[in-house]
């Protein structure tokens, strides 16, 4: 348990930030899942539509430190590649 006033304040701040981070992380996961489900269903238009939602979410998460920048770029790249395969 926090002993000093500053430690108690830090604990409160951490609790607030944790809630925000959880919400952001789950938003990103949901957006990526929608793309993956559309790809699995073979629906290119739905996948493209979901990707326009997922890419900004991923890059925003990278900018804010939820995900490493390279991880976000890799996910975007791999999803885009899979969507491109649906066209053929």
OpenMM code with the backbone's topology and positions (N, CA, C; nanometers):
from openmm import Vec3, app, unit

residues = "UNK UNK UNK UNK UNK UNK UNK UNK UNK UNK UNK UNK UNK UNK UNK UNK UNK UNK UNK UNK UNK UNK UNK UNK UNK UNK UNK UNK UNK UNK UNK UNK UNK UNK UNK UNK UNK UNK UNK UNK UNK UNK UNK UNK UNK UNK UNK UNK UNK UNK UNK UNK UNK UNK UNK UNK UNK UNK UNK UNK UNK UNK UNK UNK UNK UNK UNK UNK UNK UNK UNK UNK UNK UNK UNK UNK UNK UNK UNK UNK UNK UNK UNK UNK UNK UNK UNK UNK".split()
positions = [
    Vec3(0.0845, -0.1185, 0.0000),
    Vec3(0.0000, 0.0000, 0.0000),
    Vec3(0.0885, 0.1242, 0.0000),
    Vec3(0.0398, 0.2281, -0.0677),
    Vec3(0.1167, 0.3521, -0.0784),
    Vec3(0.1216, 0.4236, 0.0564),
    Vec3(0.2397, 0.4695, 0.0956),
    Vec3(0.2568, 0.5360, 0.2244),
    Vec3(0.2488, 0.6880, 0.2140),
    Vec3(0.3151, 0.7440, 0.1151),
    Vec3(0.3212, 0.8896, 0.1044),
    Vec3(0.2078, 0.9422, 0.0173),
    Vec3(0.1832, 1.0705, 0.0289),
    Vec3(0.0774, 1.1345, -0.0503),
    Vec3(0.1075, 1.1226, -0.1996),
    Vec3(0.2336, 1.1409, -0.2348),
    Vec3(0.2697, 1.1327, -0.3769),
    Vec3(0.2521, 0.9908, -0.4306),
    Vec3(0.2798, 0.8926, -0.3463),
    Vec3(0.2621, 0.7529, -0.3893),
    Vec3(0.1139, 0.7202, -0.4051),
    Vec3(0.0304, 0.7764, -0.3168),
    Vec3(-0.1145, 0.7541, -0.3289),
    Vec3(-0.1676, 0.8189, -0.4569),
    Vec3(-0.1172, 0.9382, -0.4857),
    Vec3(-0.1583, 1.0070, -0.6083),
    Vec3(-0.1128, 0.9268, -0.7307),
    Vec3(0.0089, 0.8772, -0.7270),
    Vec3(0.0608, 0.7972, -0.8383),
    Vec3(-0.0256, 0.6736, -0.8602),
    Vec3(-0.0682, 0.6111, -0.7513),
    Vec3(-0.1535, 0.4920, -0.7612),
    Vec3(-0.2867, 0.5273, -0.8275),
    Vec3(-0.3423, 0.6435, -0.7916),
    Vec3(-0.4680, 0.6873, -0.8541),
    Vec3(-0.4487, 0.7124, -1.0032),
    Vec3(-0.3379, 0.7780, -1.0385),
    Vec3(-0.3098, 0.8073, -1.1795),
    Vec3(-0.2933, 0.6785, -1.2598),
    Vec3(-0.2213, 0.5832, -1.2008),
    Vec3(-0.1988, 0.4552, -1.2686),
    Vec3(-0.3312, 0.3848, -1.2937),
    Vec3(-0.4202, 0.3873, -1.1949),
    Vec3(-0.5513, 0.3228, -1.2108),
    Vec3(-0.6298, 0.3867, -1.3252),
    Vec3(-0.6261, 0.5205, -1.3338),
    Vec3(-0.6970, 0.5895, -1.4419),
    Vec3(-0.6375, 0.5541, -1.5778),
    Vec3(-0.5056, 0.5580, -1.5862),
    Vec3(-0.4387, 0.5295, -1.7135),
    Vec3(-0.4623, 0.3856, -1.7568),
    Vec3(-0.4654, 0.2939, -1.6603),
    Vec3(-0.4883, 0.1527, -1.6917),
    Vec3(-0.6222, 0.1340, -1.7603),
    Vec3(-0.7257, 0.2010, -1.7098),
    Vec3(-0.8586, 0.1920, -1.7714),
    Vec3(-0.8555, 0.2430, -1.9152),
    Vec3(-0.7907, 0.3560, -1.9358),
    Vec3(-0.7817, 0.4146, -2.0699),
    Vec3(-0.7056, 0.3212, -2.1631),
    Vec3(-0.5930, 0.2669, -2.1142),
    Vec3(-0.5110, 0.1780, -2.1963),
    Vec3(-0.5858, 0.0506, -2.2327),
    Vec3(-0.6619, -0.0047, -2.1375),
    Vec3(-0.7403, -0.1257, -2.1644),
    Vec3(-0.8423, -0.0997, -2.2743),
    Vec3(-0.9091, 0.0151, -2.2644),
    Vec3(-1.0106, 0.0492, -2.3640),
    Vec3(-0.9479, 0.0630, -2.5022),
    Vec3(-0.8345, 0.1306, -2.5091),
    Vec3(-0.7666, 0.1484, -2.6382),
    Vec3(-0.7210, 0.0150, -2.6955),
    Vec3(-0.6628, -0.0684, -2.6087),
    Vec3(-0.6126, -0.1972, -2.6545),
    Vec3(-0.7267, -0.2838, -2.7073),
    Vec3(-0.8395, -0.2824, -2.6379),
    Vec3(-0.9511, -0.3652, -2.6814),
    Vec3(-1.0116, -0.3102, -2.8108),
    Vec3(-1.0110, -0.1772, -2.8285),
    Vec3(-1.0595, -0.1169, -2.9527),
    Vec3(-0.9735, -0.1626, -3.0706),
    Vec3(-0.8422, -0.1657, -3.0501),
    Vec3(-0.7498, -0.2088, -3.1566),
    Vec3(-0.7733, -0.3559, -3.1881),
    Vec3(-0.7828, -0.4377, -3.0838),
    Vec3(-0.8040, -0.5811, -3.1055),
    Vec3(-0.9329, -0.6076, -3.1812),
    Vec3(-1.0381, -0.5357, -3.1447),
    Vec3(-1.1669, -0.5520, -3.2121),
    Vec3(-1.1596, -0.5141, -3.3583),
    Vec3(-1.0910, -0.4048, -3.3875),
    Vec3(-1.0785, -0.3593, -3.5265),
    Vec3(-1.0003, -0.4613, -3.6094),
    Vec3(-0.8917, -0.5135, -3.5532),
    Vec3(-0.8104, -0.6131, -3.6248),
    Vec3(-0.8907, -0.7413, -3.6434),
    Vec3(-0.9677, -0.7796, -3.5409),
    Vec3(-1.0479, -0.9020, -3.5503),
    Vec3(-1.1506, -0.8921, -3.6626),
    Vec3(-1.2122, -0.7731, -3.6791),
    Vec3(-1.3092, -0.7545, -3.7868),
    Vec3(-1.2449, -0.7775, -3.9230),
    Vec3(-1.1234, -0.7271, -3.9399),
    Vec3(-1.0519, -0.7458, -4.0668),
    Vec3(-1.0241, -0.8943, -4.0879),
    Vec3(-0.9733, -0.9603, -3.9838),
    Vec3(-0.9383, -1.1024, -3.9956),
    Vec3(-1.0611, -1.1882, -4.0254),
    Vec3(-1.1746, -1.1537, -3.9639),
    Vec3(-1.2978, -1.2299, -3.9900),
    Vec3(-1.3442, -1.2105, -4.1334),
    Vec3(-1.3337, -1.0881, -4.1849),
    Vec3(-1.3736, -1.0615, -4.3228),
    Vec3(-1.2826, -1.1358, -4.4200),
    Vec3(-1.1535, -1.1423, -4.3875),
    Vec3(-1.0583, -1.2145, -4.4720),
    Vec3(-1.0920, -1.3641, -4.4703),
    Vec3(-1.1203, -1.4158, -4.3507),
    Vec3(-1.1535, -1.5579, -4.3379),
    Vec3(-1.2810, -1.5923, -4.4148),
    Vec3(-1.3759, -1.4979, -4.4180),
    Vec3(-1.5009, -1.5192, -4.4907),
    Vec3(-1.4823, -1.5005, -4.6414),
    Vec3(-1.3679, -1.4425, -4.6808),
    Vec3(-1.3393, -1.4211, -4.8225),
    Vec3(-1.4094, -1.2985, -4.8793),
    Vec3(-1.4561, -1.2105, -4.7938),
    Vec3(-1.5280, -1.0901, -4.8362),
    Vec3(-1.4301, -0.9730, -4.8465),
    Vec3(-1.3844, -0.9465, -4.9679),
    Vec3(-1.2811, -0.8434, -4.9886),
    Vec3(-1.3324, -0.7036, -4.9548),
    Vec3(-1.4546, -0.6715, -4.9977),
    Vec3(-1.5080, -0.5373, -4.9720),
    Vec3(-1.5228, -0.5104, -4.8229),
    Vec3(-1.5726, -0.6100, -4.7513),
    Vec3(-1.5882, -0.5963, -4.6066),
    Vec3(-1.4516, -0.5834, -4.5394),
    Vec3(-1.3544, -0.6586, -4.5899),
    Vec3(-1.2189, -0.6542, -4.5345),
    Vec3(-1.1563, -0.5166, -4.5568),
    Vec3(-1.1749, -0.4607, -4.6762),
    Vec3(-1.1214, -0.3269, -4.7050),
    Vec3(-1.1862, -0.2211, -4.6160),
    Vec3(-1.3167, -0.2344, -4.5979),
    Vec3(-1.3893, -0.1404, -4.5132),
    Vec3(-1.3393, -0.1493, -4.3679),
    Vec3(-1.3213, -0.2723, -4.3204),
    Vec3(-1.2722, -0.2931, -4.1838),
    Vec3(-1.1281, -0.2448, -4.1703),
    Vec3(-1.0511, -0.2577, -4.2774),
    Vec3(-0.9108, -0.2159, -4.2741),
    Vec3(-0.8987, -0.0645, -4.2637),
    Vec3(-0.9911, 0.0078, -4.3272),
    Vec3(-0.9872, 0.1542, -4.3166),
    Vec3(-1.0135, 0.1988, -4.1734),
    Vec3(-1.0822, 0.1148, -4.0968),
    Vec3(-1.1052, 0.1413, -3.9544),
    Vec3(-0.9851, 0.0963, -3.8703),
    Vec3(-0.9279, -0.0184, -3.9045),
    Vec3(-0.8239, -0.0808, -3.8207),
    Vec3(-0.6880, -0.0110, -3.8320),
    Vec3(-0.6517, 0.0312, -3.9525),
    Vec3(-0.5184, 0.0894, -3.9706),
    Vec3(-0.4966, 0.2150, -3.8853),
    Vec3(-0.5887, 0.3123, -3.8869),
    Vec3(-0.5669, 0.4290, -3.8004),
    Vec3(-0.5649, 0.3922, -3.6518),
    Vec3(-0.6483, 0.2948, -3.6131),
    Vec3(-0.6502, 0.2507, -3.4728),
    Vec3(-0.5139, 0.1949, -3.4330),
    Vec3(-0.4572, 0.1113, -3.5189),
    Vec3(-0.3265, 0.0513, -3.4909),
    Vec3(-0.2172, 0.1570, -3.4821),
    Vec3(-0.2156, 0.2468, -3.5768),
    Vec3(-0.1101, 0.3478, -3.5788),
    Vec3(-0.1249, 0.4456, -3.4620),
    Vec3(-0.2478, 0.4736, -3.4241),
    Vec3(-0.2719, 0.5605, -3.3082),
    Vec3(-0.2221, 0.4915, -3.1808),
    Vec3(-0.2486, 0.3610, -3.1711),
    Vec3(-0.2017, 0.2848, -3.0547),
    Vec3(-0.0492, 0.2842, -3.0499),
    Vec3(0.0133, 0.2765, -3.1663),
    Vec3(0.1604, 0.2786, -3.1714),
    Vec3(0.2122, 0.4153, -3.1276),
    Vec3(0.1471, 0.5192, -3.1730),
    Vec3(0.1901, 0.6547, -3.1386),
    Vec3(0.1768, 0.6803, -2.9889),
    Vec3(0.0760, 0.6197, -2.9281),
    Vec3(0.0517, 0.6418, -2.7851),
    Vec3(0.1182, 0.5388, -2.6959),
    Vec3(0.1902, 0.4453, -2.7566),
    Vec3(0.2715, 0.3537, -2.6773),
    Vec3(0.2027, 0.2248, -2.6356),
    Vec3(0.0808, 0.1979, -2.6841),
    Vec3(0.0150, 0.0718, -2.6497),
    Vec3(0.0812, -0.0449, -2.7218),
    Vec3(0.1259, -0.0184, -2.8430),
    Vec3(0.1872, -0.1201, -2.9284),
    Vec3(0.3154, -0.0594, -2.9829),
    Vec3(0.4159, -0.1417, -3.0029),
    Vec3(0.5395, -0.0929, -3.0631),
    Vec3(0.5117, -0.0533, -3.2080),
    Vec3(0.5784, 0.0495, -3.2556),
    Vec3(0.5541, 0.1003, -3.3910),
    Vec3(0.5750, -0.0080, -3.4963),
    Vec3(0.6813, -0.0851, -3.4822),
    Vec3(0.7088, -0.1910, -3.5800),
    Vec3(0.6011, -0.2990, -3.5778),
    Vec3(0.5481, -0.3284, -3.4600),
    Vec3(0.4417, -0.4282, -3.4479),
    Vec3(0.3173, -0.3808, -3.5220),
    Vec3(0.2811, -0.2548, -3.5037),
    Vec3(0.1644, -0.1987, -3.5721),
    Vec3(0.1848, -0.2011, -3.7235),
    Vec3(0.3024, -0.1602, -3.7682),
    Vec3(0.3323, -0.1600, -3.9116),
    Vec3(0.3280, -0.3011, -3.9684),
    Vec3(0.3811, -0.3956, -3.8935),
    Vec3(0.3822, -0.5355, -3.9386),
    Vec3(0.2395, -0.5888, -3.9517),
    Vec3(0.1553, -0.5591, -3.8545),
    Vec3(0.0163, -0.6051, -3.8604),
    Vec3(-0.0559, -0.5454, -3.9805),
    Vec3(-0.0384, -0.4147, -4.0018),
    Vec3(-0.1018, -0.3479, -4.1153),
    Vec3(-0.0540, -0.4114, -4.2454),
    Vec3(0.0766, -0.4324, -4.2547),
    Vec3(0.1347, -0.4886, -4.3758),
    Vec3(0.0803, -0.6286, -4.4042),
    Vec3(0.0762, -0.7120, -4.3024),
    Vec3(0.0302, -0.8496, -4.3218),
    Vec3(-0.1183, -0.8556, -4.3562),
    Vec3(-0.1980, -0.7723, -4.2905),
    Vec3(-0.3409, -0.7700, -4.3218),
    Vec3(-0.3645, -0.7200, -4.4631),
    Vec3(-0.2918, -0.6162, -4.5039),
    Vec3(-0.3050, -0.5621, -4.6393),
    Vec3(-0.2679, -0.6666, -4.7425),
    Vec3(-0.1629, -0.7408, -4.7143),
    Vec3(-0.1174, -0.8462, -4.8047),
    Vec3(-0.2254, -0.9551, -4.8193),
    Vec3(-0.2884, -0.9912, -4.7078),
    Vec3(-0.3933, -1.0931, -4.7126),
    Vec3(-0.5159, -1.0431, -4.7907),
    Vec3(-0.5482, -0.9153, -4.7743),
    Vec3(-0.6599, -0.8580, -4.8480),
    Vec3(-0.6290, -0.8568, -4.9975),
    Vec3(-0.5050, -0.8261, -5.0315),
    Vec3(-0.4642, -0.8233, -5.1727),
    Vec3(-0.4779, -0.9634, -5.2348),
    Vec3(-0.4513, -1.0662, -5.1566),
    Vec3(-0.4642, -1.2041, -5.2065),
    Vec3(-0.6095, -1.2372, -5.2402),
    Vec3(-0.7034, -1.1729, -5.1710),
    Vec3(-0.8459, -1.1996, -5.1984),
    Vec3(-0.8866, -1.1530, -5.3371),
    Vec3(-0.8144, -1.0543, -5.3915),
    Vec3(-0.8497, -0.9992, -5.5232),
    Vec3(-0.8249, -1.0998, -5.6349),
    Vec3(-0.7323, -1.1905, -5.6127),
    Vec3(-0.6999, -1.2872, -5.7192),
    Vec3(-0.7856, -1.4103, -5.7134),
] * unit.nanometer
topology = app.Topology()
chain = topology.addChain("A")
for resn in residues:
    res = topology.addResidue(resn, chain)
    for name in ("N", "CA", "C"):
        topology.addAtom(name, app.Element.getBySymbol(name[0]), res)
